[in-house]
Amino acid sequence: MSFRDNMRHLRATRNMTQEQLAMLLGVSRQSVSKWEAERAYPEMDKLIRMCALFECTLDELVMGDLTDLPANKAASMPSGKALQDVTGYDQAMRASAWKLSLGVALALVGAAWALLLSSPALVPVDEVRNSASVLVFIGIAVGLGFVLPAALARRAFRRAHPFVDDFYTDEQKDQARAIMSKSLVIGLGLFMVGAAAAVMLQADAWLAGGAFFMLAAGGVFVVVRGCLLGSRCNLKTYNDKSLLVMSEDQVDALDDEALRARARKMRRENSIYGIVLGLSTAVGLVLLFIPALGAQRWFWLAWVIGGILCGVIGGIRSVRGDE
């Protein structure tokens, strides 16, 4: 029995489409189609993942006969739904949104408590005030304890599933946009309240700074979480970013010529933007650290001009339709 027949049968026992299998294996649908047409053969890592997915050995999958296996209803894809999250994408993005936003907020909370405990009005003991700065590092450490695992998990998910078909409904996308809009309004409101509190408490700089950072931490949490939850429904952007982080060998291995061309175009654009911003950084540092030029106060303009140039380049390329 051929590998093609085994693969087709195993996919049928799980009520799985080629697109769904492709997403689970982290390849394009064209790859699965070629495998089943015996016009190409999967790499070893993909074979191993198929064995884990279909609960069989490598020998059984490649050289055995699995066409007598009955349908696995417990592991089958639900029928009657055209759009399904077969990779667990939504849950993964929600989890990372919580952890990333919480990690950033906790770092700011540490700075807020360090400032509050440095206030003579709140803490009259000199020893406590002098050691309050350690809370900054504690906050950063705790924040990184949330951010780093979440970022690594997000990266691992992208590597395992670089392409995800859009399964969100229009209603879900509208809800995500609403969450993002509300989060921006609430976050901005917290920043404004924090600024107002700082002005009211300006007689005590430590207390003013602590109040502002505490409210800013809440604003950052709301904004970051809302933006991540809102942007998760934009799967086109997710797939495009996957093309951008692929190596040259991975791009060459793509079966879709249009996909390869888009990946190369994005990589060229990213290289151009990187060069422009790198030159902007160099110019800004020269202006900042070489007093003889007498332009220290204008060093920040280098990044502004660099950002404008990137926007102009992107606009020109878009109008010209450069490939």
C-alpha beads as a LAMMPS data file, in Angstrom:
LAMMPS data file: protein, C-alpha beads

323 atoms
322 bonds

1 atom types
1 bond types

-500.0 500.0 xlo xhi
-500.0 500.0 ylo yhi
-500.0 500.0 zlo zhi

Masses

1 110.0

Atoms # bond

1 1 1 0.000 0.000 0.000
2 1 1 1.338 3.439 -0.872
3 1 1 1.966 6.366 1.447
4 1 1 -0.570 8.355 -0.595
5 1 1 -3.378 5.873 0.105
6 1 1 -2.539 5.756 3.796
7 1 1 -2.488 9.518 4.021
8 1 1 -5.786 9.955 2.203
9 1 1 -7.486 7.334 4.358
10 1 1 -6.141 8.699 7.643
11 1 1 -7.258 12.184 6.684
12 1 1 -10.721 10.823 5.837
13 1 1 -10.985 9.012 9.184
14 1 1 -10.541 12.368 10.911
15 1 1 -13.002 14.187 8.631
16 1 1 -10.098 16.494 7.767
17 1 1 -9.640 18.651 4.684
18 1 1 -6.325 19.263 2.969
19 1 1 -6.349 22.830 4.290
20 1 1 -6.834 21.648 7.873
21 1 1 -4.041 19.077 7.631
22 1 1 -1.761 21.681 6.085
23 1 1 -2.357 24.104 8.978
24 1 1 -1.705 21.383 11.548
25 1 1 1.574 20.455 9.845
26 1 1 2.651 24.036 9.183
27 1 1 2.725 23.757 5.378
28 1 1 0.690 25.107 2.481
29 1 1 -2.354 23.320 1.104
30 1 1 -0.478 22.843 -2.168
31 1 1 2.093 20.727 -0.334
32 1 1 -0.551 18.319 0.964
33 1 1 -2.102 18.172 -2.496
34 1 1 1.248 17.252 -4.046
35 1 1 1.887 14.585 -1.429
36 1 1 -1.473 12.941 -2.127
37 1 1 -0.855 13.165 -5.879
38 1 1 2.628 11.603 -5.388
39 1 1 4.262 14.612 -7.048
40 1 1 6.296 15.352 -3.927
41 1 1 7.204 13.723 -0.627
42 1 1 7.100 15.284 2.865
43 1 1 10.251 15.926 4.848
44 1 1 11.079 13.730 7.829
45 1 1 9.889 16.238 10.438
46 1 1 6.518 16.456 8.690
47 1 1 6.255 12.650 8.588
48 1 1 6.950 12.478 12.313
49 1 1 4.288 15.091 13.001
50 1 1 1.817 13.124 10.876
51 1 1 2.592 9.992 12.887
52 1 1 1.883 11.853 16.122
53 1 1 -1.293 13.341 14.659
54 1 1 -2.693 10.066 13.304
55 1 1 -1.306 7.910 16.140
56 1 1 0.699 5.516 13.996
57 1 1 4.332 4.563 13.508
58 1 1 6.567 5.813 10.717
59 1 1 6.828 2.339 9.191
60 1 1 3.046 1.959 9.216
61 1 1 2.541 5.326 7.584
62 1 1 5.162 4.944 4.857
63 1 1 5.207 1.206 4.101
64 1 1 2.231 -0.317 5.907
65 1 1 -1.454 -0.595 5.109
66 1 1 -3.634 1.645 7.250
67 1 1 -6.630 1.736 4.948
68 1 1 -8.538 -0.711 7.153
69 1 1 -8.481 1.587 10.150
70 1 1 -11.981 2.677 11.202
71 1 1 -12.953 6.330 11.526
72 1 1 -11.805 7.960 14.733
73 1 1 -14.908 9.880 15.784
74 1 1 -13.348 11.159 18.991
75 1 1 -10.515 12.852 17.079
76 1 1 -12.558 13.843 14.035
77 1 1 -13.013 17.424 12.947
78 1 1 -16.541 18.675 13.657
79 1 1 -18.714 18.569 10.568
80 1 1 -21.139 21.172 9.356
81 1 1 -18.822 24.136 9.889
82 1 1 -16.920 25.711 7.030
83 1 1 -14.686 27.781 9.328
84 1 1 -12.800 26.037 12.124
85 1 1 -9.875 26.843 14.351
86 1 1 -8.076 23.522 13.945
87 1 1 -4.699 24.733 15.246
88 1 1 -5.845 26.321 18.510
89 1 1 -4.812 29.721 17.178
90 1 1 -7.423 31.750 19.038
91 1 1 -6.633 30.241 22.424
92 1 1 -2.888 30.711 21.864
93 1 1 -3.304 34.377 20.917
94 1 1 -5.623 35.071 23.855
95 1 1 -3.183 33.507 26.311
96 1 1 -0.221 35.477 24.959
97 1 1 -2.256 38.713 24.993
98 1 1 -2.934 38.339 28.720
99 1 1 0.638 37.444 29.623
100 1 1 2.340 40.073 27.469
101 1 1 0.120 42.910 28.673
102 1 1 0.368 41.796 32.303
103 1 1 4.163 41.531 32.102
104 1 1 4.567 45.064 30.761
105 1 1 2.129 46.434 33.333
106 1 1 3.908 44.727 36.250
107 1 1 7.202 46.337 35.249
108 1 1 5.521 49.756 35.513
109 1 1 3.876 48.806 38.811
110 1 1 7.323 48.064 40.236
111 1 1 8.505 51.524 39.204
112 1 1 5.345 53.054 40.696
113 1 1 5.880 51.423 44.095
114 1 1 9.542 52.413 44.054
115 1 1 8.526 56.047 43.623
116 1 1 5.725 55.896 46.190
117 1 1 7.952 54.349 48.844
118 1 1 10.587 57.003 48.137
119 1 1 8.184 59.751 49.205
120 1 1 9.027 61.218 52.640
121 1 1 5.349 62.017 53.100
122 1 1 4.389 58.323 52.900
123 1 1 7.543 56.675 54.267
124 1 1 9.403 58.654 56.929
125 1 1 12.035 55.931 57.451
126 1 1 15.202 56.753 55.481
127 1 1 16.347 53.124 55.215
128 1 1 13.098 52.096 53.523
129 1 1 13.210 55.030 51.114
130 1 1 16.826 54.331 50.188
131 1 1 16.089 50.695 49.362
132 1 1 12.843 51.375 47.486
133 1 1 14.646 51.500 44.141
134 1 1 15.080 47.721 44.282
135 1 1 11.359 47.449 43.498
136 1 1 12.102 48.703 39.993
137 1 1 14.267 45.660 39.315
138 1 1 11.798 43.338 41.023
139 1 1 9.005 44.666 38.825
140 1 1 11.098 44.228 35.691
141 1 1 12.076 40.687 36.708
142 1 1 8.478 39.665 37.432
143 1 1 7.314 41.317 34.217
144 1 1 9.912 39.449 32.183
145 1 1 8.713 36.268 33.859
146 1 1 5.433 36.783 32.029
147 1 1 6.684 38.412 28.819
148 1 1 9.506 36.038 27.845
149 1 1 7.537 32.750 28.107
150 1 1 4.602 34.341 26.279
151 1 1 6.842 35.659 23.495
152 1 1 8.602 32.290 23.145
153 1 1 5.278 30.435 23.078
154 1 1 3.976 32.834 20.434
155 1 1 7.116 32.301 18.348
156 1 1 6.872 28.513 18.733
157 1 1 3.245 28.572 17.615
158 1 1 4.155 30.611 14.522
159 1 1 6.912 28.153 13.628
160 1 1 4.529 25.212 14.003
161 1 1 1.661 26.945 12.179
162 1 1 3.032 29.701 9.902
163 1 1 -0.167 29.831 7.857
164 1 1 -3.665 29.850 9.329
165 1 1 -6.791 30.113 7.211
166 1 1 -9.205 32.866 8.234
167 1 1 -11.881 31.149 10.330
168 1 1 -13.275 34.238 12.073
169 1 1 -16.785 35.379 11.214
170 1 1 -17.622 38.996 10.403
171 1 1 -19.348 39.285 13.772
172 1 1 -16.223 38.109 15.604
173 1 1 -14.085 40.599 13.677
174 1 1 -16.488 43.415 14.545
175 1 1 -16.309 42.417 18.210
176 1 1 -12.502 42.400 18.073
177 1 1 -12.447 45.893 16.551
178 1 1 -14.859 47.080 19.235
179 1 1 -12.610 45.661 21.965
180 1 1 -9.610 47.441 20.474
181 1 1 -11.455 50.767 20.249
182 1 1 -12.762 50.546 23.825
183 1 1 -9.317 49.572 25.101
184 1 1 -7.708 52.574 23.440
185 1 1 -10.309 54.933 24.933
186 1 1 -10.022 53.433 28.435
187 1 1 -6.227 53.310 28.265
188 1 1 -5.996 56.915 27.123
189 1 1 -8.386 57.868 29.909
190 1 1 -6.159 56.215 32.508
191 1 1 -3.112 58.042 31.134
192 1 1 -4.963 61.365 31.342
193 1 1 -6.109 60.647 34.902
194 1 1 -2.529 59.754 35.786
195 1 1 -1.266 63.012 34.298
196 1 1 -3.917 64.962 36.204
197 1 1 -2.971 63.188 39.448
198 1 1 0.680 64.023 38.857
199 1 1 -0.172 67.701 38.425
200 1 1 -2.273 67.726 41.587
201 1 1 0.520 66.038 43.571
202 1 1 3.378 67.990 42.041
203 1 1 4.407 69.319 45.453
204 1 1 5.757 65.824 46.147
205 1 1 7.600 64.648 43.020
206 1 1 7.912 61.063 44.308
207 1 1 4.219 60.788 45.058
208 1 1 3.279 62.422 41.750
209 1 1 5.499 60.063 39.777
210 1 1 4.215 57.010 41.652
211 1 1 0.587 57.932 41.043
212 1 1 1.240 58.512 37.363
213 1 1 3.112 55.228 36.849
214 1 1 0.452 53.259 38.729
215 1 1 -2.329 54.581 36.532
216 1 1 -0.114 54.300 33.444
217 1 1 0.404 50.605 34.265
218 1 1 -3.353 50.091 34.120
219 1 1 -3.541 52.031 30.871
220 1 1 -0.728 50.012 29.306
221 1 1 -2.354 46.732 30.351
222 1 1 -5.697 47.702 28.839
223 1 1 -4.206 49.080 25.603
224 1 1 -1.732 46.251 24.951
225 1 1 -4.264 43.529 25.726
226 1 1 -6.972 45.220 23.656
227 1 1 -4.695 45.733 20.657
228 1 1 -3.427 42.144 20.763
229 1 1 -6.936 40.725 21.085
230 1 1 -8.191 43.010 18.325
231 1 1 -5.347 42.277 15.922
232 1 1 -5.593 38.500 16.392
233 1 1 -8.504 38.412 13.933
234 1 1 -6.325 39.862 11.157
235 1 1 -4.969 36.563 9.896
236 1 1 -3.683 38.124 6.683
237 1 1 -1.215 40.127 8.746
238 1 1 -0.311 37.017 10.749
239 1 1 0.403 35.048 7.581
240 1 1 2.373 37.950 6.072
241 1 1 4.552 38.175 9.180
242 1 1 5.225 34.450 8.874
243 1 1 6.550 35.067 5.368
244 1 1 8.756 37.834 6.724
245 1 1 10.472 35.717 9.380
246 1 1 11.072 32.721 7.122
247 1 1 14.594 31.869 6.062
248 1 1 15.559 31.913 2.392
249 1 1 15.448 28.101 2.283
250 1 1 11.935 28.080 3.751
251 1 1 10.792 30.635 1.182
252 1 1 12.273 28.553 -1.646
253 1 1 10.456 25.484 -0.305
254 1 1 7.046 27.137 -0.682
255 1 1 4.988 25.485 -3.409
256 1 1 2.965 28.555 -4.342
257 1 1 4.890 30.841 -6.723
258 1 1 2.710 33.829 -5.809
259 1 1 3.454 33.190 -2.134
260 1 1 7.188 33.019 -2.829
261 1 1 7.070 36.283 -4.779
262 1 1 5.165 38.018 -1.979
263 1 1 7.641 36.735 0.616
264 1 1 10.618 38.036 -1.377
265 1 1 8.934 41.399 -1.880
266 1 1 8.277 41.770 1.828
267 1 1 11.858 40.781 2.679
268 1 1 13.220 43.395 0.239
269 1 1 10.979 46.087 1.707
270 1 1 11.964 45.131 5.249
271 1 1 15.651 45.327 4.314
272 1 1 15.188 48.807 2.874
273 1 1 13.352 50.010 5.981
274 1 1 16.043 48.475 8.185
275 1 1 18.786 50.324 6.295
276 1 1 16.924 53.650 6.535
277 1 1 16.269 53.291 10.265
278 1 1 19.827 52.092 10.866
279 1 1 21.215 55.189 9.147
280 1 1 18.782 57.349 11.132
281 1 1 20.049 55.819 14.373
282 1 1 23.658 56.432 13.367
283 1 1 22.953 60.077 12.512
284 1 1 21.022 60.570 15.758
285 1 1 23.853 59.138 17.869
286 1 1 26.424 61.297 16.066
287 1 1 24.371 64.421 16.757
288 1 1 23.905 63.392 20.383
289 1 1 27.467 62.435 21.313
290 1 1 29.580 64.837 19.242
291 1 1 29.209 68.231 20.930
292 1 1 31.319 69.915 18.251
293 1 1 28.345 69.716 15.906
294 1 1 26.243 71.744 18.332
295 1 1 23.043 69.867 17.473
296 1 1 22.400 67.689 20.533
297 1 1 18.909 69.061 21.016
298 1 1 17.932 68.050 17.476
299 1 1 19.211 64.459 17.588
300 1 1 15.664 63.030 17.890
301 1 1 14.768 64.484 14.488
302 1 1 16.883 61.775 12.853
303 1 1 14.300 59.104 13.790
304 1 1 11.389 61.311 12.766
305 1 1 12.946 61.888 9.337
306 1 1 13.780 58.176 9.074
307 1 1 10.184 57.242 9.815
308 1 1 8.909 59.719 7.243
309 1 1 11.327 58.328 4.638
310 1 1 10.084 54.793 5.337
311 1 1 6.518 55.985 4.822
312 1 1 7.440 57.732 1.567
313 1 1 9.285 54.652 0.282
314 1 1 6.342 52.426 1.158
315 1 1 3.923 54.793 -0.565
316 1 1 6.025 54.989 -3.727
317 1 1 6.388 51.217 -3.907
318 1 1 2.653 50.796 -3.365
319 1 1 1.785 53.244 -6.153
320 1 1 4.296 51.677 -8.554
321 1 1 3.193 48.165 -7.609
322 1 1 6.794 46.991 -7.222
323 1 1 7.291 43.292 -6.914

Bonds

1 1 1 2
2 1 2 3
3 1 3 4
4 1 4 5
5 1 5 6
6 1 6 7
7 1 7 8
8 1 8 9
9 1 9 10
10 1 10 11
11 1 11 12
12 1 12 13
13 1 13 14
14 1 14 15
15 1 15 16
16 1 16 17
17 1 17 18
18 1 18 19
19 1 19 20
20 1 20 21
21 1 21 22
22 1 22 23
23 1 23 24
24 1 24 25
25 1 25 26
26 1 26 27
27 1 27 28
28 1 28 29
29 1 29 30
30 1 30 31
31 1 31 32
32 1 32 33
33 1 33 34
34 1 34 35
35 1 35 36
36 1 36 37
37 1 37 38
38 1 38 39
39 1 39 40
40 1 40 41
41 1 41 42
42 1 42 43
43 1 43 44
44 1 44 45
45 1 45 46
46 1 46 47
47 1 47 48
48 1 48 49
49 1 49 50
50 1 50 51
51 1 51 52
52 1 52 53
53 1 53 54
54 1 54 55
55 1 55 56
56 1 56 57
57 1 57 58
58 1 58 59
59 1 59 60
60 1 60 61
61 1 61 62
62 1 62 63
63 1 63 64
64 1 64 65
65 1 65 66
66 1 66 67
67 1 67 68
68 1 68 69
69 1 69 70
70 1 70 71
71 1 71 72
72 1 72 73
73 1 73 74
74 1 74 75
75 1 75 76
76 1 76 77
77 1 77 78
78 1 78 79
79 1 79 80
80 1 80 81
81 1 81 82
82 1 82 83
83 1 83 84
84 1 84 85
85 1 85 86
86 1 86 87
87 1 87 88
88 1 88 89
89 1 89 90
90 1 90 91
91 1 91 92
92 1 92 93
93 1 93 94
94 1 94 95
95 1 95 96
96 1 96 97
97 1 97 98
98 1 98 99
99 1 99 100
100 1 100 101
101 1 101 102
102 1 102 103
103 1 103 104
104 1 104 105
105 1 105 106
106 1 106 107
107 1 107 108
108 1 108 109
109 1 109 110
110 1 110 111
111 1 111 112
112 1 112 113
113 1 113 114
114 1 114 115
115 1 115 116
116 1 116 117
117 1 117 118
118 1 118 119
119 1 119 120
120 1 120 121
121 1 121 122
122 1 122 123
123 1 123 124
124 1 124 125
125 1 125 126
126 1 126 127
127 1 127 128
128 1 128 129
129 1 129 130
130 1 130 131
131 1 131 132
132 1 132 133
133 1 133 134
134 1 134 135
135 1 135 136
136 1 136 137
137 1 137 138
138 1 138 139
139 1 139 140
140 1 140 141
141 1 141 142
142 1 142 143
143 1 143 144
144 1 144 145
145 1 145 146
146 1 146 147
147 1 147 148
148 1 148 149
149 1 149 150
150 1 150 151
151 1 151 152
152 1 152 153
153 1 153 154
154 1 154 155
155 1 155 156
156 1 156 157
157 1 157 158
158 1 158 159
159 1 159 160
160 1 160 161
161 1 161 162
162 1 162 163
163 1 163 164
164 1 164 165
165 1 165 166
166 1 166 167
167 1 167 168
168 1 168 169
169 1 169 170
170 1 170 171
171 1 171 172
172 1 172 173
173 1 173 174
174 1 174 175
175 1 175 176
176 1 176 177
177 1 177 178
178 1 178 179
179 1 179 180
180 1 180 181
181 1 181 182
182 1 182 183
183 1 183 184
184 1 184 185
185 1 185 186
186 1 186 187
187 1 187 188
188 1 188 189
189 1 189 190
190 1 190 191
191 1 191 192
192 1 192 193
193 1 193 194
194 1 194 195
195 1 195 196
196 1 196 197
197 1 197 198
198 1 198 199
199 1 199 200
200 1 200 201
201 1 201 202
202 1 202 203
203 1 203 204
204 1 204 205
205 1 205 206
206 1 206 207
207 1 207 208
208 1 208 209
209 1 209 210
210 1 210 211
211 1 211 212
212 1 212 213
213 1 213 214
214 1 214 215
215 1 215 216
216 1 216 217
217 1 217 218
218 1 218 219
219 1 219 220
220 1 220 221
221 1 221 222
222 1 222 223
223 1 223 224
224 1 224 225
225 1 225 226
226 1 226 227
227 1 227 228
228 1 228 229
229 1 229 230
230 1 230 231
231 1 231 232
232 1 232 233
233 1 233 234
234 1 234 235
235 1 235 236
236 1 236 237
237 1 237 238
238 1 238 239
239 1 239 240
240 1 240 241
241 1 241 242
242 1 242 243
243 1 243 244
244 1 244 245
245 1 245 246
246 1 246 247
247 1 247 248
248 1 248 249
249 1 249 250
250 1 250 251
251 1 251 252
252 1 252 253
253 1 253 254
254 1 254 255
255 1 255 256
256 1 256 257
257 1 257 258
258 1 258 259
259 1 259 260
260 1 260 261
261 1 261 262
262 1 262 263
263 1 263 264
264 1 264 265
265 1 265 266
266 1 266 267
267 1 267 268
268 1 268 269
269 1 269 270
270 1 270 271
271 1 271 272
272 1 272 273
273 1 273 274
274 1 274 275
275 1 275 276
276 1 276 277
277 1 277 278
278 1 278 279
279 1 279 280
280 1 280 281
281 1 281 282
282 1 282 283
283 1 283 284
284 1 284 285
285 1 285 286
286 1 286 287
287 1 287 288
288 1 288 289
289 1 289 290
290 1 290 291
291 1 291 292
292 1 292 293
293 1 293 294
294 1 294 295
295 1 295 296
296 1 296 297
297 1 297 298
298 1 298 299
299 1 299 300
300 1 300 301
301 1 301 302
302 1 302 303
303 1 303 304
304 1 304 305
305 1 305 306
306 1 306 307
307 1 307 308
308 1 308 309
309 1 309 310
310 1 310 311
311 1 311 312
312 1 312 313
313 1 313 314
314 1 314 315
315 1 315 316
316 1 316 317
317 1 317 318
318 1 318 319
319 1 319 320
320 1 320 321
321 1 321 322
322 1 322 323
